[in-house]
C-alpha cells in the first residue's frame, strides 16, 4: 500500500518543491507517500524472516530439497508474475496507442523519474522473457512502465543465495559440498552485480532473526512496539539523502535492523486476542499484497495518461484528493480482480503442478 501511494502521488500530484504553499499537512503527506523504497526494505526483512526461516527448518529437520523449495517458490511467484507481465504489456500498448508519442508513454520529462524516456524499447519479447526469468535490472530493463518489478529480481536471487549459504554453513555438509556451494554463491554474486548483492544483508536480517530468535527478555518489552516504528520513521526523516550505492545500502541496513528488531519483538510477544475487524483487514491486505504490488503501476500509469494527459500534475487540494482517492479505488479494484483470478487459486495451481513434477505437496 505504501508503494502504491508513492506511485499514485508521483503520477497525479506535483512535486513538493514546486508547491508555493507547504503547510504541515502537505509536508506529512509528501513524507509518508515518499517511503516506497523504505517499504521494500521492510518487505525484504519480512521475506527473509518467513522464507529464510522455512529454509532453516528444512535443514534442521533433515528435509532439505532443492526441488521442493524451488517448486514452492516458483509456483508462488509465477502464478501472479506471468499474468502481471501480460496485462502490463497490454495496458502499455493500449496507453501508447491512445496517447501517442506526446504522452507519458513517449517520455514527458515531468514523469521521467518513474517512466522510461520511451516505453516502446522496453516492450519487446526479449525484455518480457528477461523479466520472466528475473533478469530485470541485470541484463534487461523492467518491462514497460512496471518499474516496481526491480525488487522481484532482488527477491528471487536472494532465494537462491540463502540456501547456498546454508549449505556452506550446515554442519552435515561435506567439504566438497561446502566448496561447490561457496563457488556457486560467488558466481551468483558476480552475475547479479553489487547493485543487487549489496542489499542481501538486509534480507539476511530477517532470516537471522528466524534462525536465532532474540531472547524475549531482551526484546519482548511491549513499549518497543511503539518505540521501534517511531525510530524507523525518524531515521527516514533525518538520515541524509544517499549519494551512492553504498550509502544507500548502509541506510537500508540501518532501517532493516530496526525492522528486524520490530519483527523479533512481535515474534516474542505473547499471543493476544485481535479484534475481528483488524484480523480480517490484515488478512485481506496480506493475501492480496503480492498481486497489488506487481500489477498496480501499469494500470495507474494508464489512468494518469487518460486523466493528466500532457497537462500538469495536480496541486494538492480537497477536490484533487477526492479524485485521487477515487483513482486509488480503481487501481485497488483492478488488483483485486487479478488476485481473484490468479493468486487466490495458488493451492489449486500447485495441486496441478506438483504431480507433474513428481512432487507431493
MODELLER restraints for C-alpha pairs under 7 A, 6 or more apart:
rsr = mdl.restraints
at = mdl.atoms
rsr.add(forms.Gaussian(group=physical.xy_distance, feature=features.Distance(at['CA:2:A'], at['CA:33:A']), mean=6.63, stdev=0.5))
rsr.add(forms.Gaussian(group=physical.xy_distance, feature=features.Distance(at['CA:2:A'], at['CA:35:A']), mean=6.77, stdev=0.5))
rsr.add(forms.Gaussian(group=physical.xy_distance, feature=features.Distance(at['CA:2:A'], at['CA:36:A']), mean=5.69, stdev=0.5))
rsr.add(forms.Gaussian(group=physical.xy_distance, feature=features.Distance(at['CA:2:A'], at['CA:39:A']), mean=6.53, stdev=0.5))
rsr.add(forms.Gaussian(group=physical.xy_distance, feature=features.Distance(at['CA:3:A'], at['CA:36:A']), mean=4.35, stdev=0.5))
rsr.add(forms.Gaussian(group=physical.xy_distance, feature=features.Distance(at['CA:3:A'], at['CA:39:A']), mean=6.83, stdev=0.5))
rsr.add(forms.Gaussian(group=physical.xy_distance, feature=features.Distance(at['CA:4:A'], at['CA:296:A']), mean=6.99, stdev=0.5))
rsr.add(forms.Gaussian(group=physical.xy_distance, feature=features.Distance(at['CA:5:A'], at['CA:33:A']), mean=5.63, stdev=0.5))
rsr.add(forms.Gaussian(group=physical.xy_distance, feature=features.Distance(at['CA:6:A'], at['CA:33:A']), mean=4.53, stdev=0.5))
rsr.add(forms.Gaussian(group=physical.xy_distance, feature=features.Distance(at['CA:6:A'], at['CA:34:A']), mean=5.50, stdev=0.5))
rsr.add(forms.Gaussian(group=physical.xy_distance, feature=features.Distance(at['CA:6:A'], at['CA:35:A']), mean=6.97, stdev=0.5))
rsr.add(forms.Gaussian(group=physical.xy_distance, feature=features.Distance(at['CA:6:A'], at['CA:36:A']), mean=5.77, stdev=0.5))
rsr.add(forms.Gaussian(group=physical.xy_distance, feature=features.Distance(at['CA:9:A'], at['CA:33:A']), mean=6.76, stdev=0.5))
rsr.add(forms.Gaussian(group=physical.xy_distance, feature=features.Distance(at['CA:11:A'], at['CA:304:A']), mean=6.28, stdev=0.5))
rsr.add(forms.Gaussian(group=physical.xy_distance, feature=features.Distance(at['CA:12:A'], at['CA:304:A']), mean=6.52, stdev=0.5))
rsr.add(forms.Gaussian(group=physical.xy_distance, feature=features.Distance(at['CA:12:A'], at['CA:313:A']), mean=5.21, stdev=0.5))
rsr.add(forms.Gaussian(group=physical.xy_distance, feature=features.Distance(at['CA:12:A'], at['CA:314:A']), mean=5.93, stdev=0.5))
rsr.add(forms.Gaussian(group=physical.xy_distance, feature=features.Distance(at['CA:13:A'], at['CA:313:A']), mean=4.97, stdev=0.5))
rsr.add(forms.Gaussian(group=physical.xy_distance, feature=features.Distance(at['CA:13:A'], at['CA:314:A']), mean=4.60, stdev=0.5))
rsr.add(forms.Gaussian(group=physical.xy_distance, feature=features.Distance(at['CA:13:A'], at['CA:315:A']), mean=5.97, stdev=0.5))
rsr.add(forms.Gaussian(group=physical.xy_distance, feature=features.Distance(at['CA:13:A'], at['CA:316:A']), mean=6.50, stdev=0.5))
rsr.add(forms.Gaussian(group=physical.xy_distance, feature=features.Distance(at['CA:14:A'], at['CA:313:A']), mean=5.13, stdev=0.5))
rsr.add(forms.Gaussian(group=physical.xy_distance, feature=features.Distance(at['CA:14:A'], at['CA:314:A']), mean=5.76, stdev=0.5))
rsr.add(forms.Gaussian(group=physical.xy_distance, feature=features.Distance(at['CA:14:A'], at['CA:315:A']), mean=5.91, stdev=0.5))
rsr.add(forms.Gaussian(group=physical.xy_distance, feature=features.Distance(at['CA:16:A'], at['CA:30:A']), mean=6.93, stdev=0.5))
rsr.add(forms.Gaussian(group=physical.xy_distance, feature=features.Distance(at['CA:41:A'], at['CA:252:A']), mean=6.51, stdev=0.5))
rsr.add(forms.Gaussian(group=physical.xy_distance, feature=features.Distance(at['CA:41:A'], at['CA:256:A']), mean=6.22, stdev=0.5))
rsr.add(forms.Gaussian(group=physical.xy_distance, feature=features.Distance(at['CA:42:A'], at['CA:256:A']), mean=6.56, stdev=0.5))
rsr.add(forms.Gaussian(group=physical.xy_distance, feature=features.Distance(at['CA:42:A'], at['CA:259:A']), mean=6.27, stdev=0.5))
rsr.add(forms.Gaussian(group=physical.xy_distance, feature=features.Distance(at['CA:44:A'], at['CA:202:A']), mean=6.66, stdev=0.5))
rsr.add(forms.Gaussian(group=physical.xy_distance, feature=features.Distance(at['CA:44:A'], at['CA:203:A']), mean=4.90, stdev=0.5))
rsr.add(forms.Gaussian(group=physical.xy_distance, feature=features.Distance(at['CA:45:A'], at['CA:202:A']), mean=6.23, stdev=0.5))
rsr.add(forms.Gaussian(group=physical.xy_distance, feature=features.Distance(at['CA:45:A'], at['CA:203:A']), mean=4.91, stdev=0.5))
rsr.add(forms.Gaussian(group=physical.xy_distance, feature=features.Distance(at['CA:45:A'], at['CA:205:A']), mean=6.12, stdev=0.5))
rsr.add(forms.Gaussian(group=physical.xy_distance, feature=features.Distance(at['CA:45:A'], at['CA:206:A']), mean=4.39, stdev=0.5))
rsr.add(forms.Gaussian(group=physical.xy_distance, feature=features.Distance(at['CA:45:A'], at['CA:256:A']), mean=6.33, stdev=0.5))
rsr.add(forms.Gaussian(group=physical.xy_distance, feature=features.Distance(at['CA:45:A'], at['CA:260:A']), mean=6.46, stdev=0.5))
rsr.add(forms.Gaussian(group=physical.xy_distance, feature=features.Distance(at['CA:46:A'], at['CA:206:A']), mean=5.90, stdev=0.5))
rsr.add(forms.Gaussian(group=physical.xy_distance, feature=features.Distance(at['CA:47:A'], at['CA:203:A']), mean=6.93, stdev=0.5))
rsr.add(forms.Gaussian(group=physical.xy_distance, feature=features.Distance(at['CA:47:A'], at['CA:206:A']), mean=6.98, stdev=0.5))
rsr.add(forms.Gaussian(group=physical.xy_distance, feature=features.Distance(at['CA:48:A'], at['CA:203:A']), mean=4.89, stdev=0.5))
rsr.add(forms.Gaussian(group=physical.xy_distance, feature=features.Distance(at['CA:48:A'], at['CA:204:A']), mean=5.82, stdev=0.5))
rsr.add(forms.Gaussian(group=physical.xy_distance, feature=features.Distance(at['CA:48:A'], at['CA:205:A']), mean=6.90, stdev=0.5))
rsr.add(forms.Gaussian(group=physical.xy_distance, feature=features.Distance(at['CA:48:A'], at['CA:206:A']), mean=4.35, stdev=0.5))
rsr.add(forms.Gaussian(group=physical.xy_distance, feature=features.Distance(at['CA:48:A'], at['CA:207:A']), mean=4.35, stdev=0.5))
rsr.add(forms.Gaussian(group=physical.xy_distance, feature=features.Distance(at['CA:49:A'], at['CA:206:A']), mean=3.99, stdev=0.5))
rsr.add(forms.Gaussian(group=physical.xy_distance, feature=features.Distance(at['CA:49:A'], at['CA:207:A']), mean=4.44, stdev=0.5))
rsr.add(forms.Gaussian(group=physical.xy_distance, feature=features.Distance(at['CA:49:A'], at['CA:209:A']), mean=6.55, stdev=0.5))
rsr.add(forms.Gaussian(group=physical.xy_distance, feature=features.Distance(at['CA:49:A'], at['CA:210:A']), mean=5.28, stdev=0.5))
rsr.add(forms.Gaussian(group=physical.xy_distance, feature=features.Distance(at['CA:52:A'], at['CA:207:A']), mean=4.55, stdev=0.5))
rsr.add(forms.Gaussian(group=physical.xy_distance, feature=features.Distance(at['CA:53:A'], at['CA:207:A']), mean=5.80, stdev=0.5))
rsr.add(forms.Gaussian(group=physical.xy_distance, feature=features.Distance(at['CA:53:A'], at['CA:210:A']), mean=4.88, stdev=0.5))
rsr.add(forms.Gaussian(group=physical.xy_distance, feature=features.Distance(at['CA:53:A'], at['CA:211:A']), mean=6.00, stdev=0.5))
rsr.add(forms.Gaussian(group=physical.xy_distance, feature=features.Distance(at['CA:55:A'], at['CA:163:A']), mean=6.89, stdev=0.5))
rsr.add(forms.Gaussian(group=physical.xy_distance, feature=features.Distance(at['CA:56:A'], at['CA:211:A']), mean=6.48, stdev=0.5))
rsr.add(forms.Gaussian(group=physical.xy_distance, feature=features.Distance(at['CA:58:A'], at['CA:64:A']), mean=4.77, stdev=0.5))
rsr.add(forms.Gaussian(group=physical.xy_distance, feature=features.Distance(at['CA:68:A'], at['CA:359:A']), mean=6.97, stdev=0.5))
rsr.add(forms.Gaussian(group=physical.xy_distance, feature=features.Distance(at['CA:75:A'], at['CA:350:A']), mean=6.73, stdev=0.5))
rsr.add(forms.Gaussian(group=physical.xy_distance, feature=features.Distance(at['CA:76:A'], at['CA:346:A']), mean=6.99, stdev=0.5))
rsr.add(forms.Gaussian(group=physical.xy_distance, feature=features.Distance(at['CA:79:A'], at['CA:342:A']), mean=6.37, stdev=0.5))
rsr.add(forms.Gaussian(group=physical.xy_distance, feature=features.Distance(at['CA:79:A'], at['CA:343:A']), mean=6.32, stdev=0.5))
rsr.add(forms.Gaussian(group=physical.xy_distance, feature=features.Distance(at['CA:80:A'], at['CA:291:A']), mean=6.27, stdev=0.5))
rsr.add(forms.Gaussian(group=physical.xy_distance, feature=features.Distance(at['CA:80:A'], at['CA:342:A']), mean=6.36, stdev=0.5))
rsr.add(forms.Gaussian(group=physical.xy_distance, feature=features.Distance(at['CA:80:A'], at['CA:343:A']), mean=6.01, stdev=0.5))
rsr.add(forms.Gaussian(group=physical.xy_distance, feature=features.Distance(at['CA:84:A'], at['CA:294:A']), mean=6.20, stdev=0.5))
rsr.add(forms.Gaussian(group=physical.xy_distance, feature=features.Distance(at['CA:84:A'], at['CA:295:A']), mean=5.44, stdev=0.5))
rsr.add(forms.Gaussian(group=physical.xy_distance, feature=features.Distance(at['CA:88:A'], at['CA:298:A']), mean=5.49, stdev=0.5))
rsr.add(forms.Gaussian(group=physical.xy_distance, feature=features.Distance(at['CA:89:A'], at['CA:123:A']), mean=6.72, stdev=0.5))
rsr.add(forms.Gaussian(group=physical.xy_distance, feature=features.Distance(at['CA:89:A'], at['CA:144:A']), mean=6.81, stdev=0.5))
rsr.add(forms.Gaussian(group=physical.xy_distance, feature=features.Distance(at['CA:91:A'], at['CA:298:A']), mean=6.35, stdev=0.5))
rsr.add(forms.Gaussian(group=physical.xy_distance, feature=features.Distance(at['CA:91:A'], at['CA:299:A']), mean=6.60, stdev=0.5))
rsr.add(forms.Gaussian(group=physical.xy_distance, feature=features.Distance(at['CA:91:A'], at['CA:302:A']), mean=6.82, stdev=0.5))
rsr.add(forms.Gaussian(group=physical.xy_distance, feature=features.Distance(at['CA:92:A'], at['CA:144:A']), mean=6.64, stdev=0.5))
rsr.add(forms.Gaussian(group=physical.xy_distance, feature=features.Distance(at['CA:92:A'], at['CA:145:A']), mean=6.99, stdev=0.5))
rsr.add(forms.Gaussian(group=physical.xy_distance, feature=features.Distance(at['CA:92:A'], at['CA:298:A']), mean=6.57, stdev=0.5))
rsr.add(forms.Gaussian(group=physical.xy_distance, feature=features.Distance(at['CA:95:A'], at['CA:302:A']), mean=5.63, stdev=0.5))
rsr.add(forms.Gaussian(group=physical.xy_distance, feature=features.Distance(at['CA:96:A'], at['CA:105:A']), mean=5.60, stdev=0.5))
rsr.add(forms.Gaussian(group=physical.xy_distance, feature=features.Distance(at['CA:99:A'], at['CA:305:A']), mean=6.91, stdev=0.5))
rsr.add(forms.Gaussian(group=physical.xy_distance, feature=features.Distance(at['CA:100:A'], at['CA:106:A']), mean=6.79, stdev=0.5))
rsr.add(forms.Gaussian(group=physical.xy_distance, feature=features.Distance(at['CA:103:A'], at['CA:305:A']), mean=6.72, stdev=0.5))
rsr.add(forms.Gaussian(group=physical.xy_distance, feature=features.Distance(at['CA:103:A'], at['CA:309:A']), mean=6.30, stdev=0.5))
rsr.add(forms.Gaussian(group=physical.xy_distance, feature=features.Distance(at['CA:103:A'], at['CA:310:A']), mean=5.68, stdev=0.5))
rsr.add(forms.Gaussian(group=physical.xy_distance, feature=features.Distance(at['CA:104:A'], at['CA:111:A']), mean=6.85, stdev=0.5))
rsr.add(forms.Gaussian(group=physical.xy_distance, feature=features.Distance(at['CA:104:A'], at['CA:305:A']), mean=5.99, stdev=0.5))
rsr.add(forms.Gaussian(group=physical.xy_distance, feature=features.Distance(at['CA:105:A'], at['CA:118:A']), mean=6.02, stdev=0.5))
rsr.add(forms.Gaussian(group=physical.xy_distance, feature=features.Distance(at['CA:105:A'], at['CA:119:A']), mean=5.45, stdev=0.5))
rsr.add(forms.Gaussian(group=physical.xy_distance, feature=features.Distance(at['CA:106:A'], at['CA:117:A']), mean=6.52, stdev=0.5))
rsr.add(forms.Gaussian(group=physical.xy_distance, feature=features.Distance(at['CA:106:A'], at['CA:118:A']), mean=4.87, stdev=0.5))
rsr.add(forms.Gaussian(group=physical.xy_distance, feature=features.Distance(at['CA:106:A'], at['CA:119:A']), mean=6.61, stdev=0.5))
rsr.add(forms.Gaussian(group=physical.xy_distance, feature=features.Distance(at['CA:107:A'], at['CA:116:A']), mean=6.28, stdev=0.5))
rsr.add(forms.Gaussian(group=physical.xy_distance, feature=features.Distance(at['CA:107:A'], at['CA:117:A']), mean=4.02, stdev=0.5))
rsr.add(forms.Gaussian(group=physical.xy_distance, feature=features.Distance(at['CA:107:A'], at['CA:118:A']), mean=5.01, stdev=0.5))
rsr.add(forms.Gaussian(group=physical.xy_distance, feature=features.Distance(at['CA:115:A'], at['CA:145:A']), mean=5.75, stdev=0.5))
rsr.add(forms.Gaussian(group=physical.xy_distance, feature=features.Distance(at['CA:119:A'], at['CA:144:A']), mean=5.38, stdev=0.5))
rsr.add(forms.Gaussian(group=physical.xy_distance, feature=features.Distance(at['CA:119:A'], at['CA:145:A']), mean=6.65, stdev=0.5))
rsr.add(forms.Gaussian(group=physical.xy_distance, feature=features.Distance(at['CA:122:A'], at['CA:141:A']), mean=6.68, stdev=0.5))
rsr.add(forms.Gaussian(group=physical.xy_distance, feature=features.Distance(at['CA:122:A'], at['CA:143:A']), mean=5.57, stdev=0.5))
rsr.add(forms.Gaussian(group=physical.xy_distance, feature=features.Distance(at['CA:122:A'], at['CA:144:A']), mean=4.89, stdev=0.5))
rsr.add(forms.Gaussian(group=physical.xy_distance, feature=features.Distance(at['CA:123:A'], at['CA:143:A']), mean=6.09, stdev=0.5))
rsr.add(forms.Gaussian(group=physical.xy_distance, feature=features.Distance(at['CA:123:A'], at['CA:144:A']), mean=5.30, stdev=0.5))
rsr.add(forms.Gaussian(group=physical.xy_distance, feature=features.Distance(at['CA:127:A'], at['CA:140:A']), mean=5.70, stdev=0.5))
rsr.add(forms.Gaussian(group=physical.xy_distance, feature=features.Distance(at['CA:127:A'], at['CA:141:A']), mean=6.69, stdev=0.5))
rsr.add(forms.Gaussian(group=physical.xy_distance, feature=features.Distance(at['CA:127:A'], at['CA:143:A']), mean=6.14, stdev=0.5))
rsr.add(forms.Gaussian(group=physical.xy_distance, feature=features.Distance(at['CA:128:A'], at['CA:143:A']), mean=6.21, stdev=0.5))
rsr.add(forms.Gaussian(group=physical.xy_distance, feature=features.Distance(at['CA:130:A'], at['CA:136:A']), mean=6.10, stdev=0.5))
rsr.add(forms.Gaussian(group=physical.xy_distance, feature=features.Distance(at['CA:130:A'], at['CA:140:A']), mean=6.02, stdev=0.5))
rsr.add(forms.Gaussian(group=physical.xy_distance, feature=features.Distance(at['CA:131:A'], at['CA:142:A']), mean=6.58, stdev=0.5))
rsr.add(forms.Gaussian(group=physical.xy_distance, feature=features.Distance(at['CA:131:A'], at['CA:143:A']), mean=6.66, stdev=0.5))
rsr.add(forms.Gaussian(group=physical.xy_distance, feature=features.Distance(at['CA:134:A'], at['CA:152:A']), mean=6.97, stdev=0.5))
rsr.add(forms.Gaussian(group=physical.xy_distance, feature=features.Distance(at['CA:134:A'], at['CA:153:A']), mean=4.73, stdev=0.5))
rsr.add(forms.Gaussian(group=physical.xy_distance, feature=features.Distance(at['CA:134:A'], at['CA:156:A']), mean=6.81, stdev=0.5))
rsr.add(forms.Gaussian(group=physical.xy_distance, feature=features.Distance(at['CA:135:A'], at['CA:153:A']), mean=6.24, stdev=0.5))
rsr.add(forms.Gaussian(group=physical.xy_distance, feature=features.Distance(at['CA:136:A'], at['CA:142:A']), mean=5.09, stdev=0.5))
rsr.add(forms.Gaussian(group=physical.xy_distance, feature=features.Distance(at['CA:136:A'], at['CA:150:A']), mean=6.28, stdev=0.5))
rsr.add(forms.Gaussian(group=physical.xy_distance, feature=features.Distance(at['CA:136:A'], at['CA:153:A']), mean=6.19, stdev=0.5))
rsr.add(forms.Gaussian(group=physical.xy_distance, feature=features.Distance(at['CA:137:A'], at['CA:150:A']), mean=6.37, stdev=0.5))
rsr.add(forms.Gaussian(group=physical.xy_distance, feature=features.Distance(at['CA:138:A'], at['CA:192:A']), mean=5.95, stdev=0.5))
rsr.add(forms.Gaussian(group=physical.xy_distance, feature=features.Distance(at['CA:142:A'], at['CA:149:A']), mean=6.06, stdev=0.5))
rsr.add(forms.Gaussian(group=physical.xy_distance, feature=features.Distance(at['CA:142:A'], at['CA:150:A']), mean=6.39, stdev=0.5))
rsr.add(forms.Gaussian(group=physical.xy_distance, feature=features.Distance(at['CA:145:A'], at['CA:298:A']), mean=5.66, stdev=0.5))
rsr.add(forms.Gaussian(group=physical.xy_distance, feature=features.Distance(at['CA:146:A'], at['CA:297:A']), mean=5.63, stdev=0.5))
rsr.add(forms.Gaussian(group=physical.xy_distance, feature=features.Distance(at['CA:146:A'], at['CA:298:A']), mean=5.64, stdev=0.5))
rsr.add(forms.Gaussian(group=physical.xy_distance, feature=features.Distance(at['CA:148:A'], at['CA:294:A']), mean=6.89, stdev=0.5))
rsr.add(forms.Gaussian(group=physical.xy_distance, feature=features.Distance(at['CA:149:A'], at['CA:294:A']), mean=6.78, stdev=0.5))
rsr.add(forms.Gaussian(group=physical.xy_distance, feature=features.Distance(at['CA:154:A'], at['CA:196:A']), mean=5.80, stdev=0.5))
rsr.add(forms.Gaussian(group=physical.xy_distance, feature=features.Distance(at['CA:158:A'], at['CA:200:A']), mean=6.48, stdev=0.5))
rsr.add(forms.Gaussian(group=physical.xy_distance, feature=features.Distance(at['CA:161:A'], at['CA:185:A']), mean=6.12, stdev=0.5))
rsr.add(forms.Gaussian(group=physical.xy_distance, feature=features.Distance(at['CA:164:A'], at['CA:181:A']), mean=5.31, stdev=0.5))
rsr.add(forms.Gaussian(group=physical.xy_distance, feature=features.Distance(at['CA:164:A'], at['CA:185:A']), mean=6.40, stdev=0.5))
rsr.add(forms.Gaussian(group=physical.xy_distance, feature=features.Distance(at['CA:167:A'], at['CA:173:A']), mean=6.26, stdev=0.5))
rsr.add(forms.Gaussian(group=physical.xy_distance, feature=features.Distance(at['CA:167:A'], at['CA:178:A']), mean=6.17, stdev=0.5))
rsr.add(forms.Gaussian(group=physical.xy_distance, feature=features.Distance(at['CA:167:A'], at['CA:181:A']), mean=6.38, stdev=0.5))
rsr.add(forms.Gaussian(group=physical.xy_distance, feature=features.Distance(at['CA:168:A'], at['CA:178:A']), mean=4.41, stdev=0.5))
rsr.add(forms.Gaussian(group=physical.xy_distance, feature=features.Distance(at['CA:168:A'], at['CA:181:A']), mean=5.98, stdev=0.5))
rsr.add(forms.Gaussian(group=physical.xy_distance, feature=features.Distance(at['CA:168:A'], at['CA:182:A']), mean=6.23, stdev=0.5))
rsr.add(forms.Gaussian(group=physical.xy_distance, feature=features.Distance(at['CA:189:A'], at['CA:197:A']), mean=6.04, stdev=0.5))
rsr.add(forms.Gaussian(group=physical.xy_distance, feature=features.Distance(at['CA:195:A'], at['CA:245:A']), mean=6.96, stdev=0.5))
rsr.add(forms.Gaussian(group=physical.xy_distance, feature=features.Distance(at['CA:198:A'], at['CA:249:A']), mean=6.34, stdev=0.5))
rsr.add(forms.Gaussian(group=physical.xy_distance, feature=features.Distance(at['CA:199:A'], at['CA:249:A']), mean=6.04, stdev=0.5))
rsr.add(forms.Gaussian(group=physical.xy_distance, feature=features.Distance(at['CA:202:A'], at['CA:252:A']), mean=6.95, stdev=0.5))
rsr.add(forms.Gaussian(group=physical.xy_distance, feature=features.Distance(at['CA:202:A'], at['CA:253:A']), mean=5.44, stdev=0.5))
rsr.add(forms.Gaussian(group=physical.xy_distance, feature=features.Distance(at['CA:202:A'], at['CA:256:A']), mean=5.48, stdev=0.5))
rsr.add(forms.Gaussian(group=physical.xy_distance, feature=features.Distance(at['CA:205:A'], at['CA:256:A']), mean=6.86, stdev=0.5))
rsr.add(forms.Gaussian(group=physical.xy_distance, feature=features.Distance(at['CA:205:A'], at['CA:257:A']), mean=6.72, stdev=0.5))
rsr.add(forms.Gaussian(group=physical.xy_distance, feature=features.Distance(at['CA:205:A'], at['CA:260:A']), mean=6.17, stdev=0.5))
rsr.add(forms.Gaussian(group=physical.xy_distance, feature=features.Distance(at['CA:206:A'], at['CA:260:A']), mean=5.81, stdev=0.5))
rsr.add(forms.Gaussian(group=physical.xy_distance, feature=features.Distance(at['CA:209:A'], at['CA:264:A']), mean=6.48, stdev=0.5))
rsr.add(forms.Gaussian(group=physical.xy_distance, feature=features.Distance(at['CA:213:A'], at['CA:264:A']), mean=6.95, stdev=0.5))
rsr.add(forms.Gaussian(group=physical.xy_distance, feature=features.Distance(at['CA:214:A'], at['CA:264:A']), mean=6.58, stdev=0.5))
rsr.add(forms.Gaussian(group=physical.xy_distance, feature=features.Distance(at['CA:216:A'], at['CA:268:A']), mean=5.40, stdev=0.5))
rsr.add(forms.Gaussian(group=physical.xy_distance, feature=features.Distance(at['CA:219:A'], at['CA:264:A']), mean=6.88, stdev=0.5))
rsr.add(forms.Gaussian(group=physical.xy_distance, feature=features.Distance(at['CA:219:A'], at['CA:265:A']), mean=5.36, stdev=0.5))
rsr.add(forms.Gaussian(group=physical.xy_distance, feature=features.Distance(at['CA:220:A'], at['CA:265:A']), mean=5.24, stdev=0.5))
rsr.add(forms.Gaussian(group=physical.xy_distance, feature=features.Distance(at['CA:220:A'], at['CA:268:A']), mean=5.65, stdev=0.5))
rsr.add(forms.Gaussian(group=physical.xy_distance, feature=features.Distance(at['CA:220:A'], at['CA:269:A']), mean=5.67, stdev=0.5))
rsr.add(forms.Gaussian(group=physical.xy_distance, feature=features.Distance(at['CA:225:A'], at['CA:262:A']), mean=6.68, stdev=0.5))
rsr.add(forms.Gaussian(group=physical.xy_distance, feature=features.Distance(at['CA:228:A'], at['CA:258:A']), mean=6.41, stdev=0.5))
rsr.add(forms.Gaussian(group=physical.xy_distance, feature=features.Distance(at['CA:228:A'], at['CA:262:A']), mean=6.12, stdev=0.5))
rsr.add(forms.Gaussian(group=physical.xy_distance, feature=features.Distance(at['CA:232:A'], at['CA:255:A']), mean=6.24, stdev=0.5))
rsr.add(forms.Gaussian(group=physical.xy_distance, feature=features.Distance(at['CA:232:A'], at['CA:258:A']), mean=6.32, stdev=0.5))
rsr.add(forms.Gaussian(group=physical.xy_distance, feature=features.Distance(at['CA:242:A'], at['CA:248:A']), mean=5.09, stdev=0.5))
rsr.add(forms.Gaussian(group=physical.xy_distance, feature=features.Distance(at['CA:288:A'], at['CA:339:A']), mean=6.29, stdev=0.5))
rsr.add(forms.Gaussian(group=physical.xy_distance, feature=features.Distance(at['CA:291:A'], at['CA:335:A']), mean=6.34, stdev=0.5))
rsr.add(forms.Gaussian(group=physical.xy_distance, feature=features.Distance(at['CA:291:A'], at['CA:339:A']), mean=5.82, stdev=0.5))
rsr.add(forms.Gaussian(group=physical.xy_distance, feature=features.Distance(at['CA:292:A'], at['CA:335:A']), mean=5.20, stdev=0.5))
rsr.add(forms.Gaussian(group=physical.xy_distance, feature=features.Distance(at['CA:295:A'], at['CA:335:A']), mean=6.36, stdev=0.5))
rsr.add(forms.Gaussian(group=physical.xy_distance, feature=features.Distance(at['CA:296:A'], at['CA:331:A']), mean=6.15, stdev=0.5))
rsr.add(forms.Gaussian(group=physical.xy_distance, feature=features.Distance(at['CA:296:A'], at['CA:335:A']), mean=6.46, stdev=0.5))
rsr.add(forms.Gaussian(group=physical.xy_distance, feature=features.Distance(at['CA:299:A'], at['CA:331:A']), mean=6.70, stdev=0.5))
rsr.add(forms.Gaussian(group=physical.xy_distance, feature=features.Distance(at['CA:300:A'], at['CA:331:A']), mean=6.41, stdev=0.5))
rsr.add(forms.Gaussian(group=physical.xy_distance, feature=features.Distance(at['CA:314:A'], at['CA:320:A']), mean=6.68, stdev=0.5))
rsr.add(forms.Gaussian(group=physical.xy_distance, feature=features.Distance(at['CA:354:A'], at['CA:360:A']), mean=6.03, stdev=0.5))
rsr.add(forms.Gaussian(group=physical.xy_distance, feature=features.Distance(at['CA:354:A'], at['CA:361:A']), mean=6.69, stdev=0.5))
